[in-house]
Every structure is written in structure tokens, then in C-alpha cells.
């Protein structure tokens, strides 16, 4: 590791603004059609993976004592992203059904790319915002999640995933040898109910009923309904269908990332529903500079799980002795996850090496592989 680095002046934050390039690409694709509608997904996966290969890795750790006021230019892109994304998505919902030069296939591909905007960027920024303590940031996070009809993710992530990661209670901790497609449908089925139970338990501890007005599911439902009605008003049924398609793509991308972040990494069961504390070695890390610019250091995931409120410019990285390392950044790894045989060939040996390194005394992994260990104490 290098010595602690201090983020510099506004120019130092500029690379974390490469997400903004997606907006003119969306506009160009909508206006020109044809090959141009492929620019968004190509930029998000291929372009950023090439950028990773060019700019290499970043192993510097910033000074964690830097005050929030010095992070303004880093935070600003997350604060302004909701109006940028809303303007982009709803303008296209209005424009595309009226664009005679765009065929049905072009519209579908274009809105797949819009899902790249609202998923890879919007949900990533929502994740950053909902971990912070200010009302503005949490509301912006809620608005971004409502645009992809996945508002319950806030509850599921904060009350379930962070508390129970690496245990049978956490649905998004992908099991060893479990392909993404199976994991994806399992998470879709279990996520809303899991989030509801977590909120119900939280309300019960405060002496309130499940349908109390403070239950955020009221807010989730209202924001999502508003988003759907606006899409219908602007684009009619075609616009609504395109809006639903981008939301589905965005959720698919989120769960691809969730799959990659913790695949096969489990916490030791200590007996009687007790599990060891979360540590850096319970998350996959990636130090690829380009994809960390696009995803605002989401790939420094080990430190995020150890210190969830730490803002993205200050997240630390770890060496391989402390946290397992991915061979590529998230864009390349999520593409690999779509082909389970190739994923297992690349990642299963790494999981087995991780087990030998951190748990050399464990000889029977069957309960961990199948997530059949006891549920954690107190889990809803």
C-alpha cells in the first residue's frame, strides 16, 4: 500500500464524472438510430473495460480524516444525477414513441442502454446516497430507486444485506457453484418479502404496527406509482413499456453486481445461530481504476462493508492477504457471470483458495454451499 493520499482540487474529482458521457450518447442514439443505439451498452461494458486495461489499477488509500466540505466536487455528481437521469429517461419516453426513424428493435436496444444509465449509474449512486445521513441524500436515493421500480432495495440493503451478508439470511450472497441466472430469480422472488419482514420487525421494536405511516413502503409505492403514471402520460402505452424495460434492465444489472460482489464468500458459523463479524475478506475487491471511476469506487467493496457510511472518495483498498481480488473490474466480471460455465472455471478456484487461506480448519463446506446453516439470531 502507498501512504495515505489526499484527494486534491476539483480536477481530482473529474474522472468520477465519466458517467455524464452516457447522456449525450443516449441523445445521439435516439436522434440517429441504427448503429448509434448500441453506443450506451458498448460504452458501459466494452469501453470501460478497455479503459481499465489502459489506465491500470489504483492501490492508493485516501486520507480518511478529510472533512466532508473538501469532498464537494466528488459528491456533486451524485447530488445532481437524479435530475440528469430523470430528464434523460422521461425525455426519451416522450420522444421515442413519436420518432418515425426508429424501428421497434432500435427502440428496444436504445432503452436497454437507458437501463445502463439507470442501473449501472443510477442505482450505484442511489446506493451511495442512501448510506448517508442527510435527508436530501436519502430522498435522492429513493427517487433514483423509484425510477427503476426497485425501492425495496433500500430496506433490503440497509437492514438485511449489511447485517447478514455471508449468511443464509442474505439472499444476494450468491452460493458457491450457483449460476447467476438461478441466483437472479431467487433474489427477485425473495427480495420484496424479505424487505417487508425487516421493516415490520423494525416497526415492532418501536411498538408500531406494520402498516404504520412511518413504514417506508408507503413512500416506495407512491414514488413508483408516480414514475409509472408520468411515463404513461408522456409516452402512452409504448412509452410505459419502454420505461418498464429500462427498469428491468437496471435491476438485472444491480443483481449482476450483487452476484459478483460476494460470490461464494461466507461467514463462519459459530454455533447456535451466531456468525463471525463481517471482515474485509467477505467481499471481492477490484482496484481497476477506470471502472472505479464509473462506479464511484463501488469495487472497493470490502471497506464499504466494514464502514458503510464512509463516502466513496475515502474508501480504502486492501491487499490480497486481507481481501480477495477479482481478476477484472465489474463490467468484465458481470459479462463473465452471464456465462455460468466460464464464470465457474474462473472463480471457483479462487473461492477454494480463499477457503484454504482464511478457514484451513473447515473440512466440510456442504452447509455453506447450500446455505443450510442456521439462520442468524434475531433475523426477521
C-alpha positions in Angstrom: 0.0 0.0 0.0 1.1 3.5 -0.6 1.0 6.1 2.1 -2.3 7.9 2.7 -3.3 10.1 -0.3 -5.4 13.2 -0.1 -7.9 13.9 -2.8 -7.0 17.2 -4.5 -8.8 20.1 -6.1 -11.8 19.8 -8.4 -9.7 18.3 -11.1 -9.0 15.2 -9.0 -12.7 14.5 -8.9 -13.2 14.9 -12.6 -12.6 11.2 -13.5 -15.6 10.3 -11.4 -17.8 12.3 -13.7 -17.3 10.0 -16.7 -20.9 8.8 -16.2 -22.1 12.1 -17.6 -20.8 10.9 -21.0 -23.8 8.5 -21.1 -26.3 11.3 -21.6 -25.1 12.7 -24.9 -24.6 9.1 -26.1 -28.3 8.5 -25.3 -29.3 11.6 -27.2 -27.2 10.7 -30.2 -28.6 7.2 -30.3 -32.1 8.5 -30.2 -31.6 11.1 -32.9 -29.7 8.9 -35.4 -30.9 5.4 -34.7 -29.1 2.4 -36.4 -25.7 1.6 -35.1 -25.8 4.6 -32.7 -28.3 2.9 -30.4 -25.6 0.4 -29.4 -23.3 3.2 -28.0 -24.6 3.1 -24.5 -24.1 -0.6 -23.7 -20.8 -0.5 -25.6 -19.5 2.4 -23.6 -20.7 0.8 -20.3 -19.1 -2.6 -20.8 -16.6 -2.6 -23.6 -15.4 1.0 -23.4 -14.8 0.9 -19.6 -13.1 -2.5 -19.7 -10.7 -1.1 -22.4 -10.2 1.9 -20.2 -9.3 -0.4 -17.3 -6.7 -2.0 -19.4 -5.2 1.3 -20.4 -5.1 3.2 -17.0 -4.4 0.1 -14.8 -5.1 -0.2 -11.1 -5.1 2.3 -8.3 -3.8 1.0 -4.9 -3.7 4.4 -3.2 -5.6 4.9 0.0 -7.0 8.4 0.7 -6.8 10.2 4.0 -10.0 9.1 5.8 -9.9 12.2 8.0 -10.6 14.5 5.1 -13.6 16.7 6.0 -16.8 16.4 4.0 -16.5 20.0 2.8 -13.4 19.0 0.9 -15.3 16.3 -1.0 -17.8 18.7 -2.6 -16.8 18.0 -6.2 -17.0 14.3 -5.7 -20.4 14.4 -4.0 -21.8 16.9 -6.5 -22.2 14.3 -9.3 -24.3 12.1 -7.0 -26.4 15.1 -5.9 -27.2 16.3 -9.5 -27.6 12.8 -11.0 -31.4 12.4 -10.3 -32.4 15.4 -12.3 -30.0 14.4 -15.1 -31.3 10.9 -15.2 -35.0 11.9 -14.9 -34.6 14.4 -17.7 -32.9 11.8 -19.9 -35.3 8.9 -19.2 -38.5 10.8 -19.4 -37.5 12.9 -22.5 -36.7 9.6 -24.3 -40.0 8.1 -23.1 -41.8 11.0 -24.7 -39.6 11.2 -27.8 -39.0 7.6 -29.0 -42.7 6.6 -29.5 -43.0 9.7 -31.8 -39.7 9.1 -33.6 -40.6 7.7 -37.0 -37.0 6.9 -37.9 -36.7 4.4 -35.0 -37.9 0.9 -35.5 -39.1 -1.3 -32.7 -35.8 -3.1 -32.4 -33.9 0.1 -32.3 -36.1 1.4 -29.5 -35.6 -1.8 -27.5 -31.8 -1.6 -27.9 -31.8 2.1 -27.0 -33.8 1.6 -23.9 -31.5 -1.3 -23.0 -28.9 1.4 -23.0 -31.1 3.6 -20.9 -31.2 0.8 -18.4 -27.4 1.0 -18.3 -27.8 4.7 -17.3 -30.4 4.0 -14.6 -28.9 0.7 -13.4 -25.1 0.9 -13.6 -25.1 4.6 -12.6 -28.4 5.5 -11.1 -28.6 2.5 -8.7 -24.9 2.9 -7.8 -25.4 6.5 -7.0 -28.6 5.6 -5.0 -26.5 3.1 -3.1 -24.1 5.9 -2.1 -26.8 8.3 -1.2 -28.9 6.0 0.9 -26.0 5.2 3.1 -25.6 8.9 4.1 -27.2 10.7 7.0 -28.7 13.7 5.3 -32.4 13.8 4.4 -31.6 15.3 0.9 -29.3 12.4 0.0 -31.6 9.7 1.2 -34.5 11.3 -0.7 -32.4 11.4 -3.9 -31.6 7.8 -3.4 -35.3 6.9 -3.0 -36.1 8.8 -6.2 -33.5 7.0 -8.2 -34.6 3.6 -7.0 -38.3 4.5 -7.7 -37.3 5.2 -11.4 -36.4 1.5 -11.7 -39.3 0.2 -9.6 -36.9 -1.3 -7.0 -37.5 0.9 -4.0 -37.4 -2.0 -1.5 -33.7 -2.4 -2.3 -33.0 0.4 0.2 -34.6 -1.6 3.1 -33.2 -4.9 1.9 -29.7 -3.5 1.5 -29.5 -1.5 4.8 -31.4 -3.8 7.1 -30.7 -7.2 5.7 -27.7 -7.3 3.4 -25.2 -5.3 5.5 -26.3 -7.1 8.7 -26.5 -10.7 7.4 -24.1 -10.7 4.4 -22.4 -14.1 4.1 -25.1 -15.9 6.0 -28.2 -17.9 4.8 -30.4 -14.8 5.6 -28.8 -12.7 2.9 -30.3 -13.7 -0.5 -27.8 -11.7 -2.5 -24.8 -13.6 -1.2 -24.5 -15.9 -4.2 -23.9 -19.5 -3.2 -20.7 -21.4 -4.3 -21.4 -23.1 -7.7 -24.7 -21.2 -8.2 -25.1 -19.7 -11.6 -26.2 -16.1 -12.0 -29.5 -16.9 -13.7 -30.6 -19.1 -10.8 -29.5 -16.6 -8.3 -31.2 -13.8 -10.1 -34.7 -15.3 -10.0 -34.1 -16.4 -6.4 -33.4 -12.8 -5.4 -36.3 -11.4 -7.3 -38.7 -13.8 -5.6 -37.3 -13.2 -2.1 -36.3 -9.6 -2.0 -39.6 -7.7 -1.5 -40.9 -10.1 1.1 -37.5 -10.0 2.9 -37.5 -6.2 3.0 -41.1 -6.1 4.2 -40.3 -8.5 7.1 -37.3 -6.4 8.1 -39.4 -3.2 8.2 -42.1 -5.0 10.1 -39.6 -6.2 12.7 -38.2 -2.7 13.0 -41.6 -1.1 13.5 -42.5 -3.8 16.1 -39.4 -2.9 18.1 -40.7 0.7 18.2 -44.2 -0.6 19.3 -45.8 0.2 15.9 -47.9 -1.9 13.5 -46.7 -3.0 10.1 -48.9 -0.5 8.3 -47.9 2.5 10.4 -47.4 5.6 8.3 -43.7 5.6 9.1 -43.3 2.3 7.1 -41.2 3.4 4.1 -43.2 1.0 1.9 -45.9 3.7 1.6 -43.3 6.1 0.2 -41.9 3.4 -2.1 -45.3 2.7 -3.5 -46.2 6.3 -4.0 -42.9 7.2 -5.8 -43.1 4.2 -8.0 -46.7 4.8 -9.0 -45.8 8.4 -9.8 -43.0 7.3 -12.0 -45.3 4.9 -13.9 -48.0 7.4 -14.3 -45.6 10.0 -15.6 -44.2 7.6 -18.2 -47.8 6.7 -19.3 -48.7 10.4 -19.6 -45.6 11.3 -21.6 -45.3 8.2 -23.9 -48.6 6.4 -23.8 -48.5 2.6 -23.6 -45.4 2.3 -25.8 -43.6 4.8 -23.5 -44.7 2.9 -20.5 -43.5 -0.4 -21.9 -40.1 1.2 -22.7 -40.0 2.6 -19.1 -40.7 -0.9 -17.7 -38.0 -2.4 -20.0 -35.3 0.1 -18.8 -36.3 -0.7 -15.2 -35.9 -4.4 -15.8 -32.5 -3.9 -17.3 -31.4 -1.7 -14.4 -32.5 -4.3 -11.8 -30.7 -7.1 -13.8 -27.5 -5.0 -13.7 -27.8 -4.4 -10.0 -28.2 -8.1 -9.3 -25.3 -9.0 -11.6 -23.2 -6.7 -9.4 -24.6 -8.2 -6.2 -23.8 -11.6 -7.6 -20.1 -10.7 -8.3 -19.5 -8.9 -5.0 -19.9 -11.8 -2.7 -19.9 -15.0 -4.8 -19.0 -18.0 -2.6 -17.8 -15.9 0.4 -19.4 -16.9 3.6 -19.0 -16.0 7.3 -18.1 -18.8 9.7 -21.0 -20.2 11.7 -20.0 -20.2 15.3 -22.9 -22.3 16.5 -26.4 -21.6 17.8 -27.2 -19.1 15.0 -24.1 -16.9 15.7 -21.8 -15.8 13.0 -18.4 -14.2 13.0 -18.2 -10.4 12.4 -18.0 -9.0 8.9 -14.4 -8.6 7.8 -12.7 -7.4 4.6 -12.3 -10.9 3.3 -16.1 -11.3 3.0 -16.2 -9.2 -0.2 -14.5 -9.3 -3.6 -12.3 -6.3 -4.3 -11.2 -4.8 -7.6 -8.7 -2.0 -7.9 -9.3 -1.3 -11.6 -9.1 2.4 -12.0 -11.4 3.1 -14.9 -14.4 1.0 -13.7 -13.9 2.5 -10.2 -14.3 6.0 -11.8 -17.5 4.9 -13.4 -18.9 3.2 -10.4 -17.6 5.7 -7.8 -15.3 3.2 -6.0 -18.1 0.6 -5.6 -15.4 -2.1 -6.3 -13.6 -1.1 -3.0 -16.4 -3.2 -1.6 -14.5 -4.8 1.4 -14.1 -1.4 3.0 -17.6 -0.4 2.3 -18.9 -3.4 4.3 -16.6 -2.6 7.2 -17.6 1.1 7.2 -20.9 1.5 5.3 -21.2 5.3 6.0 -17.7 6.1 4.6 -18.1 8.3 1.5 -16.9 6.9 -1.8 -13.8 9.1 -2.3 -12.4 7.9 1.1 -12.9 4.1 0.6 -9.8 2.1 1.3 -8.4 -0.8 -0.7 -6.8 -3.9 0.7 -4.1 -6.3 -0.5 -4.8 -9.9 -1.4 -3.8 -11.1 2.0 -6.8 -9.2 3.5 -9.5 -9.2 0.8 -10.0 -11.5 -2.2 -9.3 -9.8 -5.5 -11.3 -10.1 -8.8 -9.3 -10.7 -12.0 -11.1 -7.8 -13.8 -13.4 -4.9 -13.0 -17.1 -5.2 -12.6 -18.0 -4.6 -16.3 -15.9 -7.5 -17.4 -16.9 -9.7 -14.4 -20.6 -9.1 -14.9 -20.3 -10.1 -18.6 -18.5 -13.3 -17.5 -21.2 -14.0 -14.9 -23.7 -14.3 -17.7 -22.0 -17.5 -18.9 -22.0 -19.7 -15.8 -19.5 -22.4 -17.1 -16.9 -19.7 -17.8 -17.7 -18.0 -14.5 -17.2 -21.2 -12.5 -14.0 -22.0 -14.4 -12.6 -18.6 -13.4 -14.0 -18.1 -10.0 -14.4 -21.4 -8.3 -10.6 -22.0 -7.9 -10.4 -18.5 -6.3 -13.1 -19.4 -3.8 -11.4 -22.6 -2.9 -8.1 -20.7 -2.5 -9.9 -18.2 -0.3 -11.3 -21.0 1.9 -7.8 -22.5 2.3 -6.4 -19.1 3.2 -9.0 -18.0 5.8 -10.6 -21.2 7.0 -8.0 -24.0 6.7 -9.7 -25.9 9.6 -13.1 -26.2 7.8 -13.3 -29.5 6.0 -17.0 -29.8 5.2 -18.4 -26.9 3.2 -21.7 -28.5 2.2 -23.9 -26.5 4.5 -22.2 -23.2 3.4 -22.5 -24.2 -0.3 -26.3 -24.8 0.0 -26.9 -22.0 2.6 -28.4 -24.6 5.0 -26.6 -23.3 8.1 -29.0 -22.0 10.8 -30.5 -18.6 10.3 -28.7 -15.8 12.3 -30.1 -15.0 15.7 -32.9 -12.4 15.6 -33.2 -12.4 11.8 -36.6 -11.5 10.5 
